[in-house]
Amino acid sequence: MPAMDTIKGFLLGAYWRRTFLSTDTATAFLSAIGLFWLLTEILSFIVETWKGPLQSAWPYFLGVSALYTVWCRRPVIYRCERLDGTDIRIEIRIADIFSVKAAYVISTNTSFDTTVDERLISSQSLQGAFTEKFYDKSEYLDRDLEHALQHEIAIGERQSKVGGKSKLYAIGTAAKVTPKGRTTYLLAISQLNEHGVAESSFESVRTALASLWSFVSSKGGYDTLAIPVLGTGHGRINTPRDMVIKEIIRSFVAACSERKFASKLTVVVSPKDYHDNEPDIYELGDFLKYACRYTEITPPKRGLGTAIG
């Protein structure tokens, strides 16, 4: 774990609430004290003259015990496992997605609107942050999307009272762009209503994931993929974040049973999301371990990326 990530982890309020302020912290501290006490008794028995100096050093023992406790209870901000029988790794990480060296998956809407304003794409959304980070103007992103979607068939038109694009594509449509040399897959998981508000569902996320793996497998590069917790922000789905993360992992594992198309998948939980919603990184880590080591991978019946049970 990078040292800077660990330091940032100490600043997360959820860390103090869920990890450090618990009975396990007290247990770790008392265990350290007990170990030093035992060593003192043993050494004093071997060399009797050491008893006094060792007992007078108890402030140092307390200090070392405190440091040991902090180390044992340091923030867990990532869990990583290797998919059994492969060299593919799957990771859950608390981080800013743009700090991860990988090809990004960015959720978008079925009309692939790009204008960052309060009517369409919020600057607080991941797509808004992506646009502002990698494009000087949203028009440049529109140009890249027009090229990426030239072979995709539109399924209808959107009626809008706030402007934006009218051409609609299916849920799960993916567009590959490479701004500033960084491969990015914009994935349609939500629909904008006539007022420009994004609407999605857990089933739409499942459908989009299956389409994404198929797209990357046939048209993408062999990259590490970084994917956010889809739909839980401006997509407004009411499914708990833990469940969405598990579905992403299940879907990816199922897709890997048919073809190897990525060296690693990193499911990224933003620090703000972790602080506000506190997904259980420990329970998710246990699920990831089980999914990677003990799940029998069989070809999915409903297409590439269908979640396995």
QUIKAWO-V602372 format. One record per residue. N is the residue number from 1. PHI is phi as a letter, one per 30 degrees, with the letter a starting at -180 (* if undefined). PSI is psi in degrees with one decimal (* if undefined). NEAR is the number of other ideal C-beta (glycine too) atoms within 12 Angstrom. Layout:
n=N phi=PHI psi=PSI near=NEAR
n=N phi=PHI psi=PSI near=NEAR
//
This chain:
n=1 phi=* psi=125.7 near=19
n=2 phi=e psi=141.8 near=15
n=3 phi=d psi=-39.2 near=12
n=4 phi=d psi=-38.0 near=15
n=5 phi=d psi=-38.1 near=24
n=6 phi=d psi=-43.6 near=22
n=7 phi=d psi=-44.1 near=15
n=8 phi=d psi=-34.5 near=25
n=9 phi=d psi=-35.0 near=32
n=10 phi=d psi=-21.7 near=23
n=11 phi=d psi=-7.0 near=19
n=12 phi=d psi=125.3 near=31
n=13 phi=d psi=-34.6 near=20
n=14 phi=d psi=-30.1 near=29
n=15 phi=d psi=-46.8 near=31
n=16 phi=d psi=-36.8 near=18
n=17 phi=d psi=-41.3 near=16
n=18 phi=c psi=-28.1 near=25
n=19 phi=c psi=-59.1 near=29
n=20 phi=d psi=-42.0 near=27
n=21 phi=d psi=70.6 near=14
n=22 phi=b psi=167.0 near=18
n=23 phi=d psi=-25.2 near=12
n=24 phi=d psi=-31.7 near=18
n=25 phi=d psi=-45.2 near=26
n=26 phi=d psi=-39.1 near=18
n=27 phi=d psi=-42.8 near=15
n=28 phi=d psi=-40.7 near=25
n=29 phi=d psi=-45.6 near=28
n=30 phi=d psi=-33.3 near=20
n=31 phi=d psi=-41.2 near=19
n=32 phi=d psi=-43.6 near=27
n=33 phi=d psi=-44.1 near=23
n=34 phi=d psi=-38.3 near=17
n=35 phi=d psi=-45.7 near=19
n=36 phi=d psi=-36.4 near=27
n=37 phi=d psi=-42.2 near=21
n=38 phi=d psi=-43.4 near=16
n=39 phi=d psi=-38.4 near=21
n=40 phi=d psi=-45.3 near=25
n=41 phi=d psi=-41.2 near=17
n=42 phi=d psi=-47.5 near=15
n=43 phi=d psi=-36.8 near=20
n=44 phi=d psi=-33.8 near=19
n=45 phi=d psi=-38.1 near=14
n=46 phi=d psi=-47.9 near=13
n=47 phi=b psi=102.3 near=13
n=48 phi=d psi=-30.9 near=12
n=49 phi=d psi=-12.4 near=11
n=50 phi=d psi=-12.7 near=18
n=51 phi=e psi=-48.5 near=17
n=52 phi=d psi=-54.4 near=14
n=53 phi=e psi=-37.5 near=15
n=54 phi=d psi=-41.5 near=24
n=55 phi=d psi=-33.3 near=18
n=56 phi=d psi=-12.1 near=12
n=57 phi=c psi=15.5 near=20
n=58 phi=e psi=-30.7 near=17
n=59 phi=d psi=-35.6 near=12
n=60 phi=d psi=-37.8 near=16
n=61 phi=d psi=-40.6 near=24
n=62 phi=d psi=-42.1 near=18
n=63 phi=d psi=-45.0 near=17
n=64 phi=d psi=-37.9 near=20
n=65 phi=d psi=-40.0 near=27
n=66 phi=d psi=-42.7 near=23
n=67 phi=d psi=-40.0 near=17
n=68 phi=d psi=-40.1 near=23
n=69 phi=d psi=-44.3 near=26
n=70 phi=d psi=-40.1 near=22
n=71 phi=d psi=-45.6 near=18
n=72 phi=d psi=-33.6 near=23
n=73 phi=c psi=24.4 near=29
n=74 phi=d psi=156.7 near=25
n=75 phi=d psi=135.0 near=34
n=76 phi=c psi=102.6 near=33
n=77 phi=c psi=2.7 near=39
n=78 phi=a psi=151.5 near=31
n=79 phi=b psi=135.7 near=32
n=80 phi=b psi=137.0 near=26
n=81 phi=b psi=154.0 near=31
n=82 phi=c psi=133.1 near=22
n=83 phi=d psi=121.4 near=32
n=84 phi=e psi=132.1 near=22
n=85 phi=i psi=3.6 near=16
n=86 phi=b psi=177.6 near=23
n=87 phi=c psi=21.3 near=15
n=88 phi=d psi=134.1 near=30
n=89 phi=c psi=147.4 near=29
n=90 phi=b psi=133.1 near=44
n=91 phi=b psi=144.2 near=39
n=92 phi=c psi=124.8 near=45
n=93 phi=b psi=137.7 near=43
n=94 phi=c psi=110.6 near=43
n=95 phi=a psi=167.8 near=33
n=96 phi=d psi=124.4 near=25
n=97 phi=e psi=-31.1 near=36
n=98 phi=d psi=-5.6 near=23
n=99 phi=d psi=-7.8 near=21
n=100 phi=d psi=129.8 near=31
n=101 phi=d psi=97.3 near=21
n=102 phi=a psi=172.7 near=32
n=103 phi=d psi=129.9 near=36
n=104 phi=d psi=146.8 near=40
n=105 phi=c psi=120.6 near=47
n=106 phi=c psi=123.3 near=48
n=107 phi=d psi=145.3 near=47
n=108 phi=b psi=-169.0 near=48
n=109 phi=c psi=167.3 near=45
n=110 phi=d psi=-12.1 near=41
n=111 phi=c psi=-2.9 near=40
n=112 phi=h psi=41.9 near=42
n=113 phi=d psi=147.2 near=39
n=114 phi=b psi=-14.1 near=36
n=115 phi=d psi=119.4 near=30
n=116 phi=d psi=100.6 near=27
n=117 phi=a psi=-177.9 near=20
n=118 phi=d psi=-9.9 near=15
n=119 phi=d psi=-32.5 near=20
n=120 phi=b psi=-79.3 near=33
n=121 phi=c psi=115.7 near=40
n=122 phi=d psi=141.1 near=26
n=123 phi=d psi=-17.2 near=20
n=124 phi=d psi=-9.6 near=16
n=125 phi=d psi=164.1 near=32
n=126 phi=d psi=-39.5 near=41
n=127 phi=d psi=-39.9 near=45
n=128 phi=d psi=-43.7 near=29
n=129 phi=d psi=-39.4 near=26
n=130 phi=d psi=-45.6 near=35
n=131 phi=d psi=-45.8 near=35
n=132 phi=d psi=-27.0 near=25
n=133 phi=d psi=-36.6 near=23
n=134 phi=c psi=-9.3 near=27
n=135 phi=b psi=135.8 near=30
n=136 phi=d psi=-32.9 near=13
n=137 phi=b psi=146.6 near=16
n=138 phi=d psi=-23.7 near=28
n=139 phi=d psi=-31.9 near=15
n=140 phi=d psi=-37.5 near=19
n=141 phi=d psi=-40.1 near=36
n=142 phi=e psi=-41.2 near=27
n=143 phi=d psi=-43.2 near=19
n=144 phi=d psi=-39.4 near=28
n=145 phi=d psi=-38.1 near=36
n=146 phi=d psi=-40.7 near=19
n=147 phi=d psi=-41.5 near=16
n=148 phi=d psi=-30.1 near=30
n=149 phi=c psi=9.2 near=30
n=150 phi=d psi=-24.0 near=15
n=151 phi=c psi=3.5 near=15
n=152 phi=d psi=143.4 near=26
n=153 phi=c psi=124.5 near=12
n=154 phi=d psi=148.4 near=20
n=155 phi=c psi=-1.1 near=17
n=156 phi=l psi=-166.8 near=14
n=157 phi=b psi=150.1 near=15
n=158 phi=c psi=134.4 near=28
n=159 phi=d psi=131.4 near=18
n=160 phi=b psi=141.6 near=24
n=161 phi=c psi=-3.6 near=14
n=162 phi=b psi=13.5 near=21
n=163 phi=i psi=-163.1 near=19
n=164 phi=j psi=-172.5 near=33
n=165 phi=d psi=153.7 near=30
n=166 phi=c psi=-25.7 near=18
n=167 phi=d psi=130.2 near=26
n=168 phi=c psi=142.9 near=27
n=169 phi=c psi=166.2 near=36
n=170 phi=d psi=152.1 near=27
n=171 phi=e psi=133.8 near=34
n=172 phi=j psi=-6.0 near=36
n=173 phi=d psi=133.7 near=37
n=174 phi=b psi=144.1 near=44
n=175 phi=b psi=126.8 near=40
n=176 phi=c psi=123.9 near=32
n=177 phi=b psi=159.7 near=36
n=178 phi=b psi=63.8 near=22
n=179 phi=d psi=133.8 near=29
n=180 phi=h psi=32.2 near=17
n=181 phi=i psi=6.8 near=11
n=182 phi=c psi=112.4 near=25
n=183 phi=d psi=131.8 near=31
n=184 phi=b psi=136.6 near=40
n=185 phi=c psi=112.3 near=44
n=186 phi=d psi=122.1 near=45
n=187 phi=c psi=122.3 near=50
n=188 phi=d psi=112.0 near=46
n=189 phi=b psi=-8.5 near=50
n=190 phi=b psi=164.3 near=42
n=191 phi=c psi=140.1 near=35
n=192 phi=c psi=128.9 near=38
n=193 phi=d psi=-175.1 near=21
n=194 phi=d psi=-17.4 near=18
n=195 phi=c psi=5.5 near=18
n=196 phi=i psi=13.2 near=28
n=197 phi=c psi=130.5 near=25
n=198 phi=d psi=137.5 near=36
n=199 phi=b psi=131.2 near=23
n=200 phi=b psi=-176.1 near=35
n=201 phi=a psi=164.3 near=23
n=202 phi=d psi=-37.7 near=30
n=203 phi=d psi=-35.3 near=19
n=204 phi=d psi=-39.0 near=33
n=205 phi=d psi=-43.3 near=42
n=206 phi=d psi=-45.3 near=34
n=207 phi=d psi=-42.7 near=34
n=208 phi=d psi=-38.8 near=44
n=209 phi=d psi=-46.4 near=49
n=210 phi=d psi=-41.0 near=37
n=211 phi=d psi=-37.5 near=36
n=212 phi=d psi=-49.4 near=45
n=213 phi=d psi=-39.7 near=42
n=214 phi=d psi=-41.7 near=30
n=215 phi=d psi=-47.8 near=35
n=216 phi=d psi=-38.3 near=37
n=217 phi=d psi=-37.2 near=28
n=218 phi=c psi=-26.5 near=17
n=219 phi=b psi=-5.8 near=20
n=220 phi=c psi=176.3 near=29
n=221 phi=c psi=168.3 near=22
n=222 phi=d psi=86.1 near=19
n=223 phi=b psi=167.4 near=27
n=224 phi=d psi=135.7 near=30
n=225 phi=c psi=135.1 near=43
n=226 phi=c psi=121.0 near=37
n=227 phi=b psi=134.3 near=46
n=228 phi=d psi=179.1 near=44
n=229 phi=d psi=90.2 near=43
n=230 phi=e psi=136.5 near=46
n=231 phi=i psi=-6.2 near=43
n=232 phi=d psi=-6.4 near=38
n=233 phi=c psi=-106.0 near=31
n=234 phi=d psi=-8.4 near=31
n=235 phi=d psi=-20.6 near=38
n=236 phi=i psi=24.5 near=26
n=237 phi=d psi=148.1 near=28
n=238 phi=c psi=10.7 near=15
n=239 phi=d psi=134.7 near=25
n=240 phi=e psi=145.9 near=20
n=241 phi=e psi=-38.2 near=36
n=242 phi=e psi=-40.8 near=29
n=243 phi=d psi=-38.5 near=26
n=244 phi=d psi=-42.5 near=41
n=245 phi=d psi=-43.1 near=44
n=246 phi=d psi=-39.1 near=36
n=247 phi=d psi=-39.0 near=39
n=248 phi=d psi=-44.0 near=49
n=249 phi=d psi=-47.1 near=42
n=250 phi=e psi=-46.1 near=35
n=251 phi=d psi=-42.6 near=39
n=252 phi=d psi=-43.4 near=49
n=253 phi=d psi=-43.3 near=43
n=254 phi=d psi=-42.2 near=34
n=255 phi=d psi=-35.9 near=39
n=256 phi=d psi=-15.8 near=39
n=257 phi=d psi=-18.3 near=31
n=258 phi=c psi=-38.1 near=24
n=259 phi=a psi=144.4 near=23
n=260 phi=d psi=113.2 near=21
n=261 phi=b psi=-1.2 near=31
n=262 phi=a psi=145.7 near=37
n=263 phi=d psi=-23.7 near=24
n=264 phi=a psi=145.4 near=32
n=265 phi=c psi=125.7 near=45
n=266 phi=c psi=115.5 near=39
n=267 phi=d psi=115.9 near=49
n=268 phi=c psi=124.1 near=38
n=269 phi=c psi=121.7 near=42
n=270 phi=d psi=148.1 near=32
n=271 phi=e psi=-38.6 near=28
n=272 phi=d psi=-42.6 near=25
n=273 phi=d psi=-41.0 near=28
n=274 phi=d psi=-40.7 near=38
n=275 phi=d psi=-42.8 near=22
n=276 phi=d psi=-34.9 near=16
n=277 phi=c psi=-14.6 near=25
n=278 phi=h psi=56.9 near=26
n=279 phi=d psi=143.6 near=35
n=280 phi=d psi=97.3 near=27
n=281 phi=d psi=-28.3 near=34
n=282 phi=d psi=-47.7 near=24
n=283 phi=d psi=-37.9 near=22
n=284 phi=d psi=-36.7 near=38
n=285 phi=d psi=-39.7 near=29
n=286 phi=d psi=-40.6 near=21
n=287 phi=d psi=-43.7 near=30
n=288 phi=d psi=-43.1 near=38
n=289 phi=d psi=-44.3 near=23
n=290 phi=d psi=-46.3 near=22
n=291 phi=d psi=-36.9 near=36
n=292 phi=d psi=-32.3 near=33
n=293 phi=c psi=-29.1 near=19
n=294 phi=b psi=-4.0 near=17
n=295 phi=d psi=128.3 near=27
n=296 phi=d psi=118.9 near=16
n=297 phi=d psi=120.5 near=28
n=298 phi=b psi=150.3 near=15
n=299 phi=e psi=127.8 near=17
n=300 phi=d psi=147.7 near=27
n=301 phi=d psi=-24.2 near=15
n=302 phi=c psi=15.5 near=18
n=303 phi=j psi=167.2 near=23
n=304 phi=e psi=125.2 near=30
n=305 phi=j psi=5.4 near=41
n=306 phi=d psi=129.8 near=28
n=307 phi=d psi=139.3 near=34
n=308 phi=c psi=156.2 near=27
n=309 phi=d psi=* near=15
//
